[in-house]
Amino acid sequence: MKNIVLCCAAGMSTSMLVQRMKDAAQKKGVEVTIKAVPVAEFKDELAAADIVLLGPQVKYELNNLQAQAEPLGKKVAVIDMMDYGMMKGDAVLEKALKLLE
């Protein structure tokens, strides 16, 4: 089972997207755990995460967070702004799964 963590400014705005991603995963029969956390909790979540997706509002943190994740063999990516804004859980899930291949 893959563990996907979404990070945003406070962990609130991504919770709706998480639900849509979970719905999309269920429809596809994909077993994943998905949760949203504030970017301040990134370090606490990194060990258990297979991939961390950043909300567009915290993409300025990408280089810093990638530097922390790389030594552990973890991936960090930014969620597409349009997919995020339109709450396209299926598209965000697809991107995460592709990055994990």
N, C-alpha and C positions, 0 to 999 in steps of 0.2 A: 504494500500500500504506500502510495506517495503522499508526502506531507507538504502542502502548499501554504505559505504564510504571506498574507498581504499586509504591507505596512503603509500607513498614511500618517498625517499629522497627529491625529488623536485616536485613531482606531475606530472612529465612529462612521465616517462616510463610506468606508469600505464594507461595513457589515451587510448592507443591502446587496452589494455585489457578491459577497461571499455566499449569500443565500441563493442567488441566481446561478452561481457556479456549481453549488451543491445540487441544485435541481437539474442542471445540464449534465452533470456527472452521473446522476441517478438514471436519467433517460438513456445515456450511452452505456450504462452498465460498468462504469469506471469506478474503481475503489480508490478514493482519495479522502484525505482529511484536509479541510480548508479552514483557516481562521484569520481574523483581522486583529492587528495589534498596532499600538502607536509606534512610531519609528524609534522612540526612546527605549522600547523593549526589544529591539532588534537582536542585541547580544544574547538576551535570555532565550530567544526562540531559535537562534541560528543552529545550534547543535542538533535539534530534532527536525529542522526543516530540510526538505530536499531542494526546494527553490523558494526564493523570496521575491515577491512582486511588489514594486513600489507604486503608490498612487502618483499621478502626474504632479501633484502639488509638492511632493518631496523628492522629485527627480534630481534636485541639486545635491542630494546625499549619495547618489549612485556610486561615484568613485570611492568615497570613503567606505561605504558598506561593502563594495566589491573587494576592496583591499582586506577587509576583515574576513570575508567569506571564502576567498580564493584558497588560502592555505588549508581550509577544511574540505576543499573540493566541492563547494556549494556555489550555486548560481544565483545571481541577483539581476533582475531586469525591471524595466519601467513599463507599466501598463499603458497601452495606447490611449491617448487622451480621448479620442472619439468613443472607443469601446468603454472606457471608464464613464464618460459623461452620459452615454446612452444605456449604461448598466447592462452591457452585452456579456453576461456571464458565460455563455457558450464560447464566444470568441476569446475571452481571457483564459478560460480553461484550456482551449485548444493551444494557445500560445505557450502556456505553462507546460503542457504535456509534450509539445514539440521540443521545447528547450531541454526537457529531461531525457530525451532519446539518446 
